[in-house]
Amino acid sequence: MNTETKTIRILTADDHALLRNGIAALVDLEPDMELVAQASTGREAIEQFRHHRPDITLMDLQMPDVSGIEAIIAIRSEFPDARIIVLTTYSGDVQVVRALSAGARGYLLKGNVHKDLLATIRTVHSGQKRVPSEVAVELAGHTGEDQLSARELEVLKLIAKGNANKEIAAQLAVAEDTVKKHVTSILEKLGANDRTHAVTIGLKRGIIEL
């Protein structure tokens, strides 16, 4: 095992063993990198970080128990200098903003792991941030003006579950006309043609999850 100080010590956290094994195989071929630990849940990721204090943590967003975002927040609150790269299938701009706001220094789509992982690790380890160009373009295409309010977010989630306006009104204890106004605002902010389109956009951008 290479224990020289120049070695980049890595923790990978993902609930898919196949991806963890793939990352391990890639890292194993690099003389300046060492995989020191793996985790399959968010809670385990926090524990492994405390134990190993890795230079770089690769963090999946969707994990059992504690989410990747929650794990990033927990780790960074305890270790402010932690350098974390988000590994995810989501290119949605809202997910990127959440991850970066939580303290992530890099963002890598799982489909690009073989192509970009090693360069991303080295870039973040050197103190820089790295976000894929396609994700950066997605981010640039949306401004703060299209952010949904907390109530609008609730309504969109209920629409995604198949609820009609009347059912949403009953669940939120508001008038049906109020729900209609929220729906109109949601469509306008997201640039959606109809309710189904709004849900599709919400899922693609990571605003809501099913």
C-alpha positions as CSV (number, residue, x, y, z in Angstrom):
1,M,0.0,0.0,0.0
2,N,1.3,3.4,-1.0
3,T,1.4,5.7,2.0
4,E,3.5,8.5,0.6
5,T,2.1,12.0,1.4
6,K,1.6,12.7,-2.3
7,T,-0.8,9.8,-2.7
8,I,-4.4,11.0,-3.1
9,R,-6.4,9.0,-0.5
10,I,-10.0,8.3,-1.7
11,L,-13.3,7.3,-0.1
12,T,-16.1,6.2,-2.4
13,A,-19.7,6.2,-1.3
14,D,-22.4,4.6,-3.5
15,D,-25.0,1.9,-2.9
16,H,-24.2,0.1,-6.1
17,A,-21.3,-2.3,-5.6
18,L,-20.7,-2.5,-9.4
19,L,-19.9,1.2,-9.6
20,R,-17.7,1.1,-6.5
21,N,-15.8,-1.9,-8.0
22,G,-15.3,0.0,-11.3
23,I,-13.9,3.0,-9.5
24,A,-11.6,0.8,-7.4
25,A,-10.3,-0.8,-10.6
26,L,-9.6,2.7,-12.2
27,V,-8.0,4.1,-9.0
28,D,-5.9,0.9,-8.6
29,L,-4.0,1.6,-11.8
30,E,-3.0,5.1,-10.8
31,P,0.4,5.4,-8.9
32,D,-0.7,8.7,-7.2
33,M,-4.1,7.4,-5.9
34,E,-5.2,5.0,-3.3
35,L,-8.8,3.8,-2.4
36,V,-8.8,3.8,1.4
37,A,-12.5,3.0,2.1
38,Q,-15.9,2.3,0.6
39,A,-19.4,3.0,1.9
40,S,-22.8,1.9,0.7
41,T,-25.0,4.3,2.7
42,G,-24.8,7.9,3.6
43,R,-24.4,7.1,7.3
44,E,-21.6,4.7,6.5
45,A,-19.9,7.4,4.4
46,I,-19.9,9.8,7.4
47,E,-18.4,7.1,9.6
48,Q,-15.8,6.1,7.1
49,F,-14.8,9.7,6.6
50,R,-14.3,10.2,10.3
51,H,-12.1,7.1,10.5
52,H,-10.0,7.6,7.3
53,R,-10.0,11.3,6.7
54,P,-9.6,10.9,2.9
55,D,-8.3,13.6,0.6
56,I,-11.1,13.1,-1.8
57,T,-14.6,11.7,-1.2
58,L,-16.8,10.5,-4.2
59,M,-20.4,10.8,-3.0
60,D,-23.5,9.4,-4.7
61,L,-26.7,11.6,-4.2
62,Q,-29.2,8.8,-3.9
63,M,-28.4,6.4,-1.1
64,P,-30.3,4.6,1.6
65,D,-30.9,6.2,5.1
66,V,-28.9,9.5,4.8
67,S,-28.9,11.1,1.3
68,G,-25.7,12.2,-0.3
69,I,-26.5,15.9,0.2
70,E,-27.2,15.3,4.0
71,A,-23.9,13.3,4.2
72,I,-22.0,16.2,2.5
73,I,-23.5,18.7,5.0
74,A,-22.6,16.4,8.0
75,I,-19.1,15.8,6.8
76,R,-18.4,19.5,6.0
77,S,-19.8,20.7,9.3
78,E,-17.3,18.5,11.1
79,F,-14.4,18.8,8.5
80,P,-14.8,22.1,6.6
81,D,-11.8,21.3,4.4
82,A,-13.3,18.1,3.1
83,R,-13.1,17.8,-0.7
84,I,-16.1,16.0,-2.0
85,I,-17.1,15.1,-5.6
86,V,-20.7,14.3,-6.3
87,L,-21.2,11.2,-8.5
88,T,-24.7,11.0,-9.9
89,T,-26.9,10.1,-12.8
90,Y,-28.7,13.5,-12.4
91,S,-27.7,16.4,-14.5
92,G,-30.5,18.6,-13.2
93,D,-29.4,22.1,-12.3
94,V,-31.3,22.1,-9.0
95,Q,-29.4,19.0,-7.8
96,V,-26.1,20.7,-8.8
97,V,-27.0,23.8,-6.9
98,R,-27.9,21.8,-3.8
99,A,-24.7,19.8,-4.0
100,L,-22.5,22.8,-4.5
101,S,-24.3,24.7,-1.8
102,A,-23.7,21.8,0.6
103,G,-20.0,22.1,-0.1
104,A,-19.3,19.7,-3.0
105,R,-16.2,20.8,-5.0
106,G,-16.9,18.7,-8.1
107,Y,-19.8,17.2,-9.9
108,L,-19.5,14.1,-12.2
109,L,-22.1,12.2,-14.1
110,K,-21.8,8.5,-13.7
111,G,-21.9,8.0,-17.4
112,N,-18.7,9.9,-17.7
113,V,-16.8,8.1,-14.9
114,H,-14.4,6.2,-17.1
115,K,-13.6,9.3,-19.2
116,D,-13.5,12.0,-16.5
117,L,-13.1,10.5,-13.0
118,L,-9.3,10.7,-12.7
119,A,-9.0,14.2,-14.1
120,T,-11.8,15.4,-11.8
121,I,-10.1,13.8,-8.7
122,R,-6.8,15.5,-9.5
123,T,-8.5,18.9,-10.3
124,V,-10.4,18.9,-7.0
125,H,-7.4,17.7,-5.1
126,S,-5.4,20.6,-6.4
127,G,-7.9,23.0,-4.8
128,Q,-10.1,23.8,-7.9
129,K,-13.8,23.1,-8.5
130,R,-14.9,21.0,-11.5
131,V,-18.4,20.8,-13.0
132,P,-19.0,19.1,-16.4
133,S,-19.6,21.5,-19.3
134,E,-23.1,20.0,-20.1
135,V,-24.1,20.6,-16.5
136,A,-22.6,24.1,-16.5
137,V,-24.7,24.9,-19.6
138,E,-27.8,23.6,-17.8
139,L,-27.0,25.8,-14.8
140,A,-26.4,28.9,-17.0
141,G,-29.8,28.4,-18.7
142,H,-31.7,28.9,-15.5
143,T,-31.9,32.0,-13.2
144,G,-33.2,32.5,-9.7
145,E,-36.4,33.9,-11.2
146,D,-37.8,30.5,-12.0
147,Q,-37.4,29.1,-8.5
148,L,-40.6,27.6,-7.1
149,S,-41.9,28.7,-3.7
150,A,-42.3,26.1,-1.0
151,R,-46.0,25.8,-1.6
152,E,-45.6,25.5,-5.3
153,L,-43.1,22.8,-4.7
154,E,-45.7,20.9,-2.6
155,V,-48.3,21.3,-5.3
156,L,-45.9,20.0,-8.0
157,K,-45.0,17.0,-5.9
158,L,-48.7,16.2,-5.5
159,I,-49.3,16.7,-9.2
160,A,-46.5,14.2,-9.9
161,K,-48.3,11.7,-7.7
162,G,-51.4,11.9,-9.9
163,N,-53.6,14.2,-7.8
164,A,-56.2,16.5,-9.4
165,N,-56.6,20.1,-8.2
166,K,-59.5,19.2,-6.0
167,E,-57.5,16.4,-4.2
168,I,-54.5,18.8,-3.8
169,A,-56.8,21.4,-2.3
170,A,-58.1,18.9,0.2
171,Q,-54.6,17.7,1.2
172,L,-53.2,21.2,1.6
173,A,-56.4,22.5,3.2
174,V,-56.7,25.4,0.8
175,A,-59.3,26.5,-1.8
176,E,-59.3,24.8,-5.2
177,D,-58.9,28.3,-6.8
178,T,-55.7,28.7,-4.8
179,V,-54.3,25.5,-6.2
180,K,-55.2,26.6,-9.7
181,K,-53.2,29.8,-9.2
182,H,-50.3,27.8,-7.9
183,V,-50.4,25.5,-11.0
184,T,-50.5,28.5,-13.3
185,S,-47.5,30.0,-11.6
186,I,-45.6,26.7,-11.8
187,L,-46.3,26.3,-15.5
188,E,-45.1,29.9,-16.1
189,K,-41.9,29.6,-14.0
190,L,-40.9,26.3,-15.5
191,G,-41.9,27.2,-19.1
192,A,-44.2,24.2,-19.2
193,N,-47.1,23.6,-21.6
194,D,-49.2,21.6,-19.1
195,R,-49.2,19.8,-15.8
196,T,-47.5,16.6,-17.3
197,H,-44.8,18.8,-18.9
198,A,-44.2,20.6,-15.6
199,V,-43.7,17.2,-13.8
200,T,-41.3,16.1,-16.6
201,I,-39.3,19.3,-16.3
202,G,-39.3,19.1,-12.5
203,L,-37.9,15.5,-12.6
204,K,-35.3,16.4,-15.3
205,R,-34.0,19.4,-13.4
206,G,-34.0,17.6,-10.0
207,I,-36.6,19.9,-8.5
208,I,-38.7,16.9,-7.5
209,E,-38.1,13.2,-7.2
210,L,-40.6,10.3,-7.5
